[in-house]
Amino acid sequence: MSDIDEIVALTKRRGFVFPSSEIYGGVGGFWDYGPLGVELANNIKALWWKAMVYDRDDVVGLDAAIIMNPKVWEASGHVDSFTDPLVECKVCHERFRADQPDEIEVHEKYHRGRGDKDVAWTQPRQFNLLFRTFIGPVEDNSAPAYLRGETCQGMYVNFPNVVATSRVRVPFGIAQIGKAFRNEVTPGKFLFRLREFDQMELEFFVHPKEGEKWFAYWKEERMRWMLSLGLQKAHLRFRQHETSERAHYAADSWDIEYDFPEWGFKELEGIANRTDYDLKTHSKCSGKDLSYTDPITKETFVPYIIEPSVGVSRLFLALLTDAYHEEEKRVVLRLAPSLAPVKVAVFPLVANKPDLVDKARGIYTNLKKSFAVSWDDRGNIGKRYLSQDEIGTPWCVTVDYDTLESDTVTVRDRDTTKQERVKVDSLASFFQEKL
């Protein structure tokens, strides 16, 4: 694996990630996906949605509003309890999360390196993470609202609507991909801890007696999916939450962790057995019955909820880290083809030969109907190959003089660098089969 600094440099250099509002100095905890980054992020979301919704008969989708009735967040406990412990350095007055000892240790080393001997911290105090806003023209305490701190609450309050309008029966799930916002004390570690991020969450509703069974199922299913993306098994592990760190509503919680360079194992995805806490709480606070009656057995109960939840940005970072390889003469991103921002690059061997350019343009236009395709006619062919290797393009198509006679092209494989001749009219099926 590479150093994180190398990944950060690559993402900026090649247009994966930019600091948000960079021309004004940026703002902590916010990043923008560039042309290649947005493609990779969208591919991650598409693969998650396919696995969670399209490939299953027991999950439906939802896209809930970012701003909901503030009573939702009062009922869920976010207004009072969605907090992190904050401490302040008494030397420089920078603030940190008290539950991140590795970051506090780095800060203390910084001061010791400067000769500061008496590094001390304030007592921890709780800091609420919800972003507050207002609904309507008057900004006062009579109409507060909040940007959602997690996407799942929209699925809980829509539970009766989904049951009433969809042909679903417990056990079933509601899936959602969307923005969440957390006013982090110390955003940092590049894309790892952000103030604005995309969550991919599944809320899977089950009979209370089957909570443990489905929890075990989703643990293994989510690890299997992570491996299917190409992440190396040696870089992944499960970690069960200690009782002291487990959320009050959870009967059990596990993380899938990824071994980031320099940082070690950090949370990539959380899987929690949230019991019946959420539906019971919203039932009590709203006055609406959120219990479920099985249409066949006629049994009425409040379902347990099994929740796998993963952030797009963390997975994005883990995938880039795992795929990054420095070789003797090149840097290559060995992303799975299904994730690669560009699937195929098309080159004319030389850019000043109209016959080659016209032929290559025709191939490019035809492939573009089915794949994310890039056109490149800059510099020599070797530099073009290296450029595509660095952004993870699996295949490069070169139109040369033989193409004009045999109607075949050279297809170069990113990982092996081997080349083979393929008929032009077979290219689409050739790449489709490989994908």
C-alpha positions in Angstrom: 0.0 0.0 0.0 1.0 3.6 -0.5 1.3 6.5 1.8 -1.8 8.6 2.3 0.1 11.7 1.0 0.7 9.9 -2.3 -3.0 9.2 -2.6 -3.9 12.8 -1.8 -1.4 14.1 -4.4 -2.8 11.7 -7.0 -6.4 12.7 -6.4 -5.6 16.4 -6.9 -3.3 15.9 -9.8 -5.6 13.7 -11.8 -8.9 15.3 -11.0 -10.5 12.9 -8.5 -10.9 15.2 -5.5 -10.4 19.0 -4.9 -10.6 21.1 -1.7 -14.0 22.7 -1.6 -14.0 26.5 -2.5 -10.2 26.2 -2.9 -9.7 29.7 -4.4 -11.0 31.2 -1.1 -8.7 29.0 1.1 -11.1 26.0 1.4 -13.2 25.0 4.4 -12.4 22.2 6.8 -14.3 19.0 6.3 -15.6 19.7 2.8 -14.2 18.3 -0.4 -15.4 18.3 -4.1 -15.3 15.3 -6.4 -13.6 16.2 -9.7 -14.4 14.7 -13.1 -12.9 11.4 -12.3 -13.9 11.4 -8.7 -17.6 11.8 -9.4 -17.4 8.9 -11.8 -15.8 6.6 -9.2 -18.2 7.7 -6.5 -21.2 7.1 -8.8 -19.9 3.7 -9.7 -19.6 2.8 -6.0 -23.2 4.0 -5.4 -24.4 2.1 -8.5 -22.8 -1.2 -7.4 -24.2 -0.8 -3.8 -27.7 -0.1 -5.2 -27.5 -3.1 -7.5 -26.4 -5.4 -4.7 -28.9 -4.0 -2.2 -32.0 -3.4 -4.3 -31.9 -4.7 -7.9 -30.4 -8.1 -7.1 -32.9 -8.7 -4.2 -36.6 -9.2 -3.9 -36.8 -8.1 -0.3 -35.5 -4.5 -0.5 -37.0 -1.3 -1.9 -35.5 2.1 -2.3 -36.3 5.6 -0.8 -35.0 9.1 -1.1 -36.1 11.1 1.9 -35.7 14.9 2.4 -32.5 16.3 3.9 -34.6 18.6 6.2 -37.4 17.0 8.1 -39.7 18.1 10.9 -37.4 19.0 13.8 -39.5 16.7 16.0 -37.9 13.8 14.2 -34.5 14.8 15.6 -36.0 15.4 19.1 -37.5 12.0 19.1 -34.4 10.2 17.9 -32.3 11.9 20.6 -30.1 13.8 18.2 -31.0 17.2 19.6 -30.0 16.3 23.1 -27.5 13.5 22.6 -25.9 13.6 19.2 -22.6 14.7 20.6 -18.8 14.1 20.7 -16.5 14.9 23.7 -14.5 18.0 22.9 -11.2 19.0 24.6 -9.1 22.2 24.1 -5.4 22.4 24.1 -4.4 25.0 26.8 -1.3 26.0 24.9 -2.7 26.9 21.4 -6.4 26.5 22.1 -7.0 24.1 19.2 -9.9 21.7 19.8 -10.0 18.0 19.4 -12.3 15.0 20.0 -11.4 13.5 23.3 -12.2 10.0 21.9 -9.4 10.2 19.3 -6.3 9.6 21.3 -4.1 9.1 18.2 -4.8 12.7 17.1 -4.2 14.1 20.6 -0.9 12.3 20.7 0.2 13.8 17.4 -0.7 17.2 18.6 1.2 16.8 21.8 4.3 15.6 19.8 4.0 18.8 17.8 4.2 20.9 20.9 7.0 18.9 22.4 8.9 19.3 19.2 8.6 23.1 19.5 9.9 22.9 23.1 6.5 23.4 24.8 6.7 21.3 28.0 3.4 21.9 29.8 0.9 20.6 27.3 -2.4 20.3 29.1 -6.1 19.9 28.1 -9.4 21.1 29.3 -11.9 18.7 30.8 -14.1 17.1 28.0 -17.4 18.7 27.3 -20.1 17.5 24.9 -20.4 19.2 21.5 -23.6 18.7 19.4 -22.9 17.6 15.8 -26.2 18.7 14.2 -26.1 21.5 11.7 -28.8 24.0 12.6 -30.8 26.0 10.1 -34.2 27.7 9.9 -37.4 27.1 7.9 -39.2 30.2 6.6 -38.2 33.9 6.4 -37.6 34.5 10.1 -34.4 33.2 11.6 -35.3 32.8 15.3 -35.8 30.0 17.8 -39.5 29.6 16.9 -38.6 27.8 13.7 -35.4 25.8 14.1 -34.6 22.9 11.7 -31.6 20.6 11.2 -29.6 19.2 8.3 -29.9 15.5 8.9 -27.1 13.9 10.8 -27.9 10.5 9.3 -30.2 9.2 6.5 -31.9 6.4 8.4 -34.5 8.5 10.3 -36.2 9.2 7.0 -36.6 5.5 6.5 -38.0 4.9 10.0 -40.7 7.6 9.7 -41.6 6.3 6.2 -41.9 2.7 7.4 -45.8 2.7 7.4 -45.9 4.4 4.0 -43.6 1.8 2.4 -45.6 -1.1 4.0 -48.9 0.4 2.7 -47.7 1.1 -0.8 -45.3 -1.7 -1.6 -45.7 -5.4 -1.9 -43.3 -6.1 1.0 -43.6 -8.4 4.0 -41.3 -8.6 7.0 -38.4 -9.4 6.7 -37.7 -6.6 4.2 -35.4 -3.6 3.8 -35.5 0.0 2.8 -32.3 1.3 1.1 -31.2 4.9 0.7 -28.2 6.8 -0.6 -28.0 10.4 0.4 -26.2 13.3 2.0 -25.7 13.5 5.8 -24.1 16.4 7.7 -22.1 16.4 11.0 -20.5 19.4 12.5 -17.4 17.5 13.4 -15.1 19.0 16.0 -12.0 17.9 14.1 -12.6 16.9 10.5 -9.5 15.5 8.9 -7.6 12.6 7.5 -8.6 13.7 4.1 -11.8 12.0 3.1 -12.1 9.9 6.3 -13.9 12.4 8.5 -16.1 15.0 6.7 -18.8 17.4 7.7 -20.8 16.6 4.5 -20.8 13.1 3.1 -22.9 10.5 1.3 -24.2 7.6 3.3 -25.4 4.3 1.8 -27.7 2.7 4.4 -30.0 -0.3 4.6 -32.7 -0.5 7.3 -33.7 -4.2 7.3 -36.9 -4.9 9.3 -37.2 -8.3 10.9 -39.2 -10.2 13.4 -37.7 -9.7 16.9 -37.1 -13.4 17.3 -35.0 -13.4 14.1 -32.8 -10.3 15.0 -29.6 -12.3 15.7 -30.0 -14.5 12.6 -30.4 -11.5 10.3 -27.6 -9.6 12.0 -25.2 -12.5 11.4 -26.4 -12.7 7.8 -25.8 -9.0 7.0 -22.4 -9.0 8.7 -21.2 -11.7 6.3 -23.0 -10.3 3.3 -21.4 -6.9 3.7 -17.9 -8.4 4.0 -18.5 -10.5 0.9 -19.5 -7.3 -1.0 -16.4 -5.4 0.2 -14.3 -8.2 -1.2 -16.2 -8.3 -4.4 -15.0 -4.7 -5.1 -11.4 -5.9 -5.1 -10.4 -4.8 -1.6 -7.7 -7.2 -0.3 -8.9 -9.5 2.4 -5.7 -8.9 4.4 -6.7 -5.2 4.7 -10.1 -5.9 6.1 -11.3 -7.2 9.5 -14.4 -7.3 11.8 -14.4 -5.5 15.1 -17.1 -5.8 17.7 -18.0 -2.7 19.6 -17.2 -2.8 23.3 -20.2 -2.4 25.6 -19.0 1.0 26.6 -18.9 2.4 23.0 -22.1 0.7 21.8 -25.1 3.0 21.1 -27.8 2.8 23.8 -30.3 1.4 21.3 -28.1 -1.4 19.9 -28.1 -5.0 21.0 -24.9 -5.6 19.1 -22.7 -3.6 16.8 -19.7 -4.6 14.6 -17.5 -2.6 12.2 -15.8 -3.7 9.1 -12.5 -1.9 9.4 -9.9 -1.2 6.7 -6.1 -1.0 7.4 -5.2 2.5 6.2 -1.5 3.3 5.9 -0.3 5.4 8.7 -3.6 5.3 10.5 -4.1 1.6 11.0 -7.5 -0.1 11.1 -10.4 2.4 11.0 -14.1 2.0 10.5 -15.3 1.5 6.9 -18.8 0.2 7.5 -20.9 -0.3 10.6 -23.5 -3.1 11.1 -25.9 -2.7 14.0 -28.8 -4.5 15.6 -30.9 -1.5 16.5 -33.6 -3.6 18.1 -37.1 -2.1 18.1 -35.9 1.2 19.6 -36.4 3.5 16.6 -39.9 2.5 15.6 -41.1 2.4 19.3 -39.6 5.9 19.9 -41.2 7.4 16.9 -44.5 5.8 17.7 -44.4 7.3 21.2 -43.4 10.8 20.1 -45.6 11.0 17.0 -48.7 9.3 18.4 -48.7 7.1 15.3 -48.8 3.3 15.5 -45.6 2.0 13.7 -46.2 -1.6 14.6 -46.5 -4.2 11.8 -49.2 -6.9 11.3 -48.2 -9.9 9.2 -50.8 -10.3 6.5 -50.7 -14.1 6.7 -50.2 -14.9 10.4 -52.0 -11.8 11.6 -49.4 -11.4 14.3 -48.7 -7.8 15.3 -45.3 -6.7 16.5 -42.7 -3.9 16.3 -39.9 -5.0 14.0 -36.3 -5.1 15.0 -34.0 -3.2 12.6 -30.6 -4.5 11.3 -28.6 -1.6 9.8 -25.6 -1.9 7.6 -24.3 1.7 7.0 -21.2 2.8 4.9 -19.9 6.2 3.9 -19.1 6.7 0.2 -16.1 8.9 0.9 -14.4 6.4 3.2 -15.0 3.5 0.8 -13.7 5.8 -2.0 -10.5 6.4 -0.1 -10.0 2.7 0.8 -10.5 1.6 -2.8 -8.0 4.2 -4.1 -5.5 3.2 -1.3 -5.9 -0.5 -2.1 -5.6 0.0 -5.9 -2.6 2.3 -5.9 0.7 0.7 -7.0 4.0 2.2 -7.8 6.0 0.2 -10.3 9.5 0.8 -11.8 8.3 2.9 -14.7 4.7 3.8 -13.8 2.0 4.4 -11.2 -1.1 2.3 -11.8 -4.5 2.2 -10.1 -5.7 -1.4 -10.2 -9.3 -0.6 -9.7 -11.9 -3.3 -10.6 -13.1 -2.5 -14.1 -16.7 -2.0 -12.8 -15.4 0.8 -10.6 -12.9 2.5 -13.0 -14.0 6.0 -13.9 -13.1 5.4 -17.5 -13.5 1.9 -19.0 -11.7 2.4 -22.3 -9.4 5.0 -23.8 -9.2 5.3 -27.6 -6.0 6.7 -29.3 -5.0 7.4 -32.9 -1.4 6.3 -33.1 -0.4 9.7 -34.3 -2.6 12.8 -34.1 -1.7 14.4 -37.4 -2.9 11.6 -39.8 -6.5 12.3 -40.8 -7.2 8.7 -41.8 -6.1 7.4 -38.4 -8.0 10.1 -36.5 -11.2 9.6 -38.4 -11.1 5.9 -37.8 -10.3 6.3 -34.2 -13.1 8.9 -33.8 -15.6 6.5 -35.2 -14.6 3.7 -32.8 -14.7 6.2 -29.9 -18.2 7.4 -30.8 -19.5 3.8 -31.2 -18.0 2.6 -27.8 -19.3 5.7 -26.1 -22.8 4.4 -26.6 -22.1 1.6 -24.1 -19.2 2.6 -21.9 -17.4 5.5 -20.2 -14.8 6.2 -22.9 -11.9 8.7 -23.1 -10.3 10.2 -26.1 -6.6 11.0 -26.0 -4.3 12.2 -28.8 -1.8 14.1 -26.8 1.9 13.3 -26.8 3.4 9.9 -27.7 1.6 6.7 -27.3 3.8 5.6 -24.3 2.9 8.7 -22.3 -0.8 8.2 -23.1 -0.6 4.6 -21.7 1.0 5.8 -18.5 -1.6 8.6 -18.1 -4.4 6.1 -18.4 -2.7 3.6 -16.0 -2.6 6.3 -13.4 -6.3 6.9 -13.5 -7.2 3.2 -13.6 -8.4 2.8 -17.1 -8.5 -1.0 -17.7 -8.1 -1.0 -21.5 -6.6 1.2 -24.2 -7.5 0.9 -27.9 -4.9 2.1 -30.4 -5.8 2.7 -34.0 -2.6 2.3 -36.2 -1.8 1.8 -39.9 -2.7 -1.9 -39.8 -6.2 -0.9 -38.7 -6.8 0.8 -42.0 -6.0 -2.5 -43.8 -7.2 -5.3 -41.5 -9.9 -3.4 -39.5 -8.3 -4.6 -36.2 -6.9 -2.5 -33.4 -4.5 -3.0 -30.6 -6.1 -3.5 -27.1 -3.7 -3.0 -24.2 -4.5 -4.4 -20.8 -3.7 -2.1 -17.8 -2.6 -4.7 -15.4 -0.5 -7.0 -17.6 0.4 -4.3 -20.2 -0.1 -7.1 -22.8 -1.5 -6.2 -26.2 -3.8 -8.1 -28.6 -5.4 -7.5 -31.9 -9.2 -7.3 -31.9 -11.6 -6.8 -34.8 -13.2 -3.4 -34.7 -16.8 -4.7 -35.0 -16.1 -7.1 -32.0 -14.8 -4.4 -29.6 -18.1 -3.7 -27.8 -18.8 -7.4 -27.1 -15.1 -7.9 -26.2 -15.3 -5.2 -23.4 -18.8 -6.2 -22.3 -17.6 -9.8 -21.7 -14.6 -8.6 -19.7 -16.8 -6.3 -17.6 
